[in-house]
Amino acid sequence: MKKKMPEIKIEIILPKPHALQKEFIESFAKRKIIRAGRRSGKTIGMAIIAIKAFLDGHRVLYAAPTEDQLATFWFAIKNALQNPIEAGIFKKNEVFHIIEVPNTKQRIRAKTAYNVDTLRGDYADVLILDEWQLMDEQMWEVVGAPLLLDNDGSAIFIYTPPSLRSRSMSKARNPLHAAEMFKKAQQDKTGRWHAFNFTSFDNPYISHDALKEITQDMTAIAYQQEILAKDIEEAPGALWTRELISKTRTTNHPDLVRIVVGVDPTGSRGNECGIVVAGLGDDGEGYILDDRSLLGSPGEWADEVLIAYNHNNADIIVGETNYGGDMVEATIRQAGNTQNQIYRYKNVHATRGKAVRAEPIVAAYEHGKVHHVGEFPHLENEMVMWIPGESRYSPNRIDALVWAMTELDLKADIASVPVDMMSAHSKLRVPGFGSRDVPSF
C-alpha cells in the first residue's frame, strides 16, 4: 500500500487594494491607462494584476525606465510569491527579475526599458509599461504592440503627469504623449480602452497630513501634476501660451540674413544645456530653426553646438558666461580645435533677470514677428510651463532662445545688417591659432 504524500499548503499574500486600485484591477478592457499621483498605489496595483495573471497561467512583462523604478514592483511580487518560491514550485531569478513555473512559458518578468530595443525579442500576454510618460513613444508603437500578437494580449500604461523637473530622465519625443493617449482612451466608445485617474490622496495607506504639508515644498503646478495627477498643457502665469506659439508656426522660411546659435549652459548636473538656433529673415522677422538642447557632459554639448552651427550654416554662436565665466567659450574652443572647426563666437552676460530678458522676445511673438519652423515639443513645453518667480529650475532652452533672438535684434533695420558681418564684440575662432578680436564695421 502506497504511503500518501502530505499536502503542501502554499500561501500567497496579495496586498490589499484600495477602492480606486480595485477599479482598474478588475477592469476587463484590453487597453488600460492609469494617470495617478505619486505614492498613490499605482505600481502596487500593477503588481496585483501581474500576480493574478501569472497565477492564471499567463506570461507577464513589466517595464519601467530605470532600476530604481522597477524596485517597488519587484519587491511586491517577490513578497507575495515568497512561499511557493521557497517550496520550489516557482523559480526566481534575481539577475533577470524573473519568477516562473519551471519548464513552462508561464512567468513574470520585470525589465528596465530606458531604450526601445531593451524590450525586443520577447512576447507577453500582459504588457505593463510603468512611468509611461518618461518612455519613448516607440516603446509601444514599434516594439510593445507586436509583443502581444502571439495571444492577443493586453496592455496597461501607468503615468504621473510629468513636470519639467523630470525631463532629464525622459526619452519621450513628445512630452505630452501620455496625456494624449489618456484623452484618446477617455473618448473611446468601443470599450477596448479604459482610462483611470486618481490622486495621491486616494491612497488611504499614506499620511494625508504629510500630503497637505508637502505643498510648502513644491510649486503649485508641480503639486497639481505630481500629487493631484492633473495633465497641464500650459501653466497660468507662463510667458508664452501654446496658442501664441502655434498661430505663427510655419513649415518654411524666407531667405535668412543672419543665423545665430544660442547656448545656455546648465548650472547643475540634472539640467540640460540649452542649444537653440534662430534666424533673421529678409522680411525682418525671426525664425526658430532648431532645438538641439541635451543633457550631457560639457564635451557632448559642445560637440552638439558645433553640429548645430554647421548644420544650420550659422553666422555666430552666443553663449552665456554666468556659469563658470568663460567655461562655455573654452569648452566650445576645445571641441572646435579637436574637430578643426572655424566658427564665430560671442560671450553674453546676464545683467537682468530671466523674465525681464525674455519680455522683448515675448512681445515679438505677440506681434507675430517670431515663427517656429516646424514643431519643437520640448522647447515649447518649457516655454508654456516655466513661471517667472515660481518655477525653481533654470529654463535653459528658453534662455538659449532668448540669447539667440536678442542677438538677432528684430528691431534692427535689415538693410543695415551685412550678411557676412558679425557683432562688434564677437571673436573669430581659428583652430590652432587661438582667437583674435574682429574689428567692428
C-alpha positions in Angstrom: 0.0 0.0 0.0 1.4 3.3 -1.1 2.1 5.9 1.6 0.1 9.1 1.0 2.3 12.1 0.4 1.5 15.1 2.7 -0.2 18.0 1.0 1.9 21.2 0.8 0.0 24.3 1.8 1.1 27.3 -0.2 0.0 30.7 0.9 0.1 33.7 -1.5 -0.5 37.0 0.2 -1.6 39.8 -2.1 -1.5 43.4 -1.0 -5.0 44.7 -0.2 -6.0 47.2 -2.9 -7.7 50.5 -2.1 -11.0 51.3 -3.8 -9.6 53.0 -6.9 -6.9 50.4 -7.4 -9.6 47.8 -7.3 -11.4 49.5 -10.2 -8.5 49.2 -12.7 -7.5 45.7 -11.3 -11.0 44.4 -12.1 -11.4 46.1 -15.5 -11.6 43.7 -18.5 -10.5 46.4 -21.0 -7.8 45.2 -23.4 -6.0 48.6 -23.1 -5.9 50.4 -19.8 -4.2 53.7 -19.0 -3.8 54.9 -15.4 -3.0 58.5 -14.5 -2.2 58.7 -10.8 -0.3 60.8 -8.3 3.0 59.9 -6.6 2.6 57.3 -3.8 -1.0 56.7 -4.9 -0.5 52.9 -5.2 -0.4 52.6 -8.9 2.6 50.3 -9.0 1.3 48.0 -6.2 -1.9 47.8 -8.3 0.2 46.7 -11.2 1.9 44.0 -9.1 -1.5 42.6 -8.1 -2.6 42.5 -11.7 0.7 40.8 -12.7 0.4 38.2 -9.9 -3.2 37.3 -10.8 -2.4 37.0 -14.5 0.6 34.8 -13.7 -1.3 32.5 -11.4 -3.9 32.1 -14.2 -1.1 30.7 -16.4 -0.2 33.9 -18.3 3.1 35.4 -19.3 3.6 39.0 -17.9 6.2 41.5 -18.9 6.6 44.6 -16.7 8.8 47.5 -17.9 9.9 50.7 -16.2 12.6 53.2 -17.4 15.2 52.6 -14.5 16.2 50.0 -12.0 15.0 52.2 -9.1 11.5 52.5 -10.6 11.4 48.7 -11.1 12.3 48.0 -7.5 8.8 48.6 -5.9 7.1 46.3 -8.4 9.8 43.5 -8.0 9.6 43.7 -4.2 5.8 43.4 -4.2 5.7 40.3 -6.4 8.6 38.6 -4.6 6.9 39.2 -1.2 3.6 37.9 -2.4 5.0 34.7 -4.0 7.6 34.0 -1.3 6.1 30.8 -0.1 5.8 28.9 -3.4 9.3 30.2 -4.4 10.7 28.7 -1.2 8.8 25.5 -1.8 10.4 25.2 -5.2 7.1 25.5 -7.1 8.1 28.7 -8.7 11.7 29.6 -9.7 13.1 33.1 -9.1 16.0 34.7 -10.9 17.1 37.9 -9.3 19.6 38.8 -12.0 16.9 38.9 -14.8 14.0 39.7 -12.4 12.0 36.6 -13.4 9.6 34.4 -11.5 8.4 31.4 -13.5 6.9 28.0 -13.4 9.9 25.7 -14.4 9.7 24.2 -17.9 6.7 26.4 -19.0 6.2 29.7 -20.6 4.3 31.0 -17.5 6.2 33.8 -15.9 6.5 37.3 -14.7 9.5 39.3 -15.9 10.4 42.9 -14.9 12.8 44.8 -17.2 14.2 48.2 -17.4 13.2 49.9 -20.6 15.1 53.1 -20.9 15.8 52.4 -24.5 13.3 51.0 -27.0 15.5 48.0 -28.0 15.5 46.6 -24.5 12.0 45.1 -25.0 12.8 43.4 -28.3 12.9 39.6 -28.6 10.2 38.8 -26.0 6.4 38.3 -26.0 3.7 38.6 -23.4 0.1 38.0 -22.6 0.1 41.1 -20.4 2.4 44.1 -21.0 2.7 46.7 -18.3 4.6 50.0 -19.1 5.2 52.0 -15.9 6.3 55.6 -15.8 5.0 55.7 -19.4 5.4 59.5 -19.6 9.2 59.1 -19.5 9.4 56.5 -22.2 10.0 56.9 -25.9 6.6 56.5 -27.7 8.1 53.9 -29.9 8.4 51.6 -26.8 4.7 50.8 -27.6 4.2 51.8 -31.2 7.2 49.9 -32.7 8.1 47.2 -30.1 5.4 46.8 -27.4 2.3 46.2 -29.5 3.9 43.4 -31.6 4.9 41.6 -28.3 1.2 40.9 -27.8 0.5 39.3 -31.2 1.0 35.7 -30.1 -2.0 35.5 -27.8 -3.9 38.8 -28.5 -2.5 40.2 -25.2 -3.5 43.2 -23.0 -1.5 46.4 -22.4 -1.5 48.7 -19.4 0.1 52.1 -19.3 0.7 53.9 -16.0 1.9 57.5 -15.6 2.1 60.6 -13.4 1.8 63.8 -15.3 5.4 64.9 -16.0 6.8 68.1 -14.5 9.6 69.9 -16.3 11.9 68.7 -13.5 11.5 65.1 -14.7 12.6 65.9 -18.3 16.2 65.0 -17.7 15.1 61.4 -17.2 12.7 61.3 -20.2 13.2 59.6 -23.5 9.8 60.9 -24.8 9.9 62.7 -28.1 6.6 64.4 -27.3 6.5 65.3 -23.6 2.7 65.2 -23.7 2.3 61.8 -25.4 1.0 60.1 -22.2 -1.6 62.8 -21.8 -2.7 62.5 -25.4 -3.1 58.7 -25.0 -5.2 59.3 -21.9 -7.5 61.7 -23.8 -8.0 59.1 -26.6 -8.8 56.4 -24.1 -11.4 58.7 -22.5 -13.0 59.3 -25.9 -13.0 55.6 -26.9 -16.6 54.3 -27.2 -15.8 50.7 -28.1 -14.9 49.5 -24.6 -11.4 48.4 -25.8 -9.8 51.3 -23.8 -10.4 52.3 -20.2 -8.9 55.4 -18.6 -8.5 55.7 -14.8 -7.5 58.7 -12.7 -6.7 59.1 -9.0 -4.6 61.3 -6.8 -2.1 60.7 -4.0 -4.9 61.5 -1.6 -6.9 58.4 -2.8 -4.3 56.1 -1.2 -5.5 55.5 2.4 -2.2 53.9 3.4 -0.1 57.1 3.3 -0.2 60.2 5.6 -2.7 62.8 4.4 -1.1 65.3 6.8 2.2 64.8 5.1 0.5 65.3 1.7 -1.0 68.6 2.8 2.3 69.8 4.3 4.2 69.0 1.1 2.5 71.9 -0.6 5.1 74.1 1.1 7.9 72.2 -0.6 6.5 72.1 -4.1 5.5 74.7 -6.6 1.7 74.9 -7.2 2.0 73.5 -10.7 4.2 70.6 -9.6 1.7 69.8 -6.8 -1.1 69.6 -9.3 0.9 67.3 -11.6 2.7 65.1 -9.1 0.1 64.9 -6.3 -3.3 65.7 -7.9 -2.3 63.9 -11.1 -3.5 66.6 -13.5 -2.4 66.9 -17.0 -1.4 70.5 -17.5 -0.6 71.6 -21.0 0.3 75.1 -20.1 0.8 76.9 -16.8 -1.1 80.1 -15.8 1.5 82.8 -15.5 3.9 81.4 -18.1 5.3 83.9 -20.5 4.0 82.0 -23.6 0.9 80.1 -24.4 0.5 77.3 -27.0 -1.9 79.4 -29.0 0.7 82.2 -29.1 3.3 79.8 -30.5 1.1 78.0 -32.8 -0.6 80.9 -34.5 2.6 81.9 -36.3 4.1 78.5 -36.9 5.3 77.8 -40.4 6.8 75.0 -42.4 9.3 77.1 -44.3 11.0 80.5 -44.0 12.2 83.3 -46.3 15.9 83.9 -47.1 17.8 84.4 -43.9 20.2 87.3 -43.5 21.6 86.1 -40.1 21.6 82.8 -38.2 22.6 82.5 -34.5 23.1 79.5 -32.2 22.2 80.5 -28.7 23.8 78.4 -25.9 22.8 78.4 -22.2 24.9 76.1 -20.1 23.4 74.2 -17.2 24.1 75.3 -13.6 23.5 71.8 -12.2 24.1 68.1 -13.3 20.4 67.4 -13.7 19.6 70.1 -16.2 20.1 70.3 -19.9 22.3 72.7 -21.8 20.1 74.9 -23.9 21.0 75.0 -27.6 18.6 76.8 -29.9 19.1 78.1 -33.4 17.3 81.2 -34.7 17.4 83.1 -38.0 16.6 86.7 -39.1 14.5 86.7 -42.3 14.8 89.2 -45.1 11.3 90.1 -44.1 12.6 91.4 -40.7 11.1 88.6 -38.7 12.6 85.9 -36.5 12.5 82.1 -37.2 13.2 79.4 -34.7 15.1 76.7 -36.8 16.4 74.1 -34.4 16.4 72.9 -30.8 19.4 70.7 -30.0 19.3 71.1 -26.2 20.6 68.0 -24.4 21.6 66.6 -21.1 25.3 65.6 -21.4 28.9 66.3 -20.4 30.5 69.7 -21.5 32.2 67.8 -24.3 29.0 66.4 -25.5 27.1 69.6 -25.6 30.0 71.5 -27.1 30.0 69.0 -30.0 26.3 69.5 -30.3 26.7 73.3 -30.5 29.2 72.9 -33.4 26.8 70.4 -35.1 24.0 73.0 -34.8 26.3 75.7 -36.1 27.4 73.7 -39.2 24.0 72.1 -39.9 22.2 75.4 -40.0 25.0 77.4 -41.7 25.1 79.8 -38.7 27.0 83.0 -38.6 27.7 83.1 -34.9 27.4 81.3 -31.6 26.4 83.3 -28.5 26.9 81.8 -25.1 26.1 82.9 -21.5 29.1 83.4 -19.2 27.2 83.5 -15.9 28.0 79.9 -15.0 31.7 79.3 -14.9 32.9 82.5 -16.5 34.5 81.7 -19.9 33.7 78.0 -19.4 31.3 77.9 -22.4 33.8 79.6 -24.7 36.7 77.4 -23.6 34.7 74.2 -23.9 33.5 75.0 -27.4 37.0 76.1 -28.4 38.4 72.8 -27.2 35.8 70.9 -29.3 36.5 73.2 -32.3 40.2 72.6 -32.1 39.6 68.8 -31.9 37.3 69.0 -35.0 39.4 71.6 -36.8 36.3 73.8 -37.0 36.2 77.5 -37.8 33.4 79.4 -36.1 32.4 82.8 -34.7 31.7 83.2 -31.0 30.4 85.9 -28.7 30.1 85.9 -24.9 27.0 87.3 -23.4 26.4 88.1 -19.8 23.1 88.3 -18.0 22.7 91.6 -16.0 18.9 91.3 -15.7 16.5 88.5 -14.6 15.4 85.8 -17.0 11.8 87.1 -17.2 12.9 90.7 -17.9 15.3 89.5 -20.6 12.6 87.4 -22.2 9.9 90.2 -22.3 11.0 91.8 -25.6 11.1 88.4 -27.2 7.6 87.5 -25.9 6.4 90.9 -27.3 7.8 89.9 -30.7 5.8 86.7 -30.5 2.7 88.6 -29.6 3.2 90.9 -32.6 3.5 87.9 -34.9 7.2 88.5 -35.6 8.6 85.2 -34.5 7.8 81.8 -36.2 8.7 78.3 -35.3 9.7 76.4 -38.4 8.1 73.1 -37.6 7.5 71.8 -34.0 9.9 71.7 -31.1 7.9 69.8 -28.4 10.4 70.1 -25.5 11.3 73.7 -26.1 7.6 74.7 -26.5 6.7 72.7 -23.4 9.2 74.6 -21.4 8.0 77.9 -22.8 4.5 77.3 -21.7 5.3 75.7 -18.3 8.0 77.9 -16.8 6.6 80.5 -14.4 8.8 83.5 -13.5 9.3 83.8 -9.8 7.7 80.4 -9.1 9.4 77.7 -11.0 12.5 76.6 -9.2 14.6 75.4 -12.1 16.6 77.1 -14.8 14.8 77.2 -18.2 17.9 76.5 -20.3 16.0 76.1 -23.6 14.2 79.4 -23.0 17.4 81.1 -22.1 19.2 79.8 -25.3 16.2 81.0 -27.4 16.3 84.4 -25.7 20.0 84.8 -26.3 19.7 83.9 -29.9 16.7 86.2 -30.6 18.3 89.1 -28.6 21.4 88.8 -30.8 19.3 88.9 -34.0 17.6 92.1 -32.7 14.3 92.2 -34.7 14.1 95.9 -34.3 17.2 96.5 -36.3 17.0 97.8 -39.9 17.6 94.7 -42.1 19.3 96.7 -44.7 22.0 97.8 -42.2 23.0 94.2 -41.3 25.6 92.9 -43.7 25.1 89.2 -44.3 28.8 88.4 -43.9 29.5 90.5 -40.9 29.1 89.9 -37.1 28.7 91.7 -33.8 31.5 94.1 -33.0 32.3 92.1 -29.8 32.4 88.7 -31.4 35.6 86.7 -32.0 36.7 84.6 -34.9 37.9 81.2 -33.7 40.6 79.5 -35.9 41.7 76.1 -34.6 45.4 76.1 -33.8 45.7 79.9 -33.8 43.7 80.8 -30.7 41.5 83.8 -31.2 41.6 87.4 -32.1 39.3 90.3 -31.9 37.5 91.1 -35.1 37.2 94.8 -35.8 33.8 96.4 -35.8 32.2 97.6 -39.0 
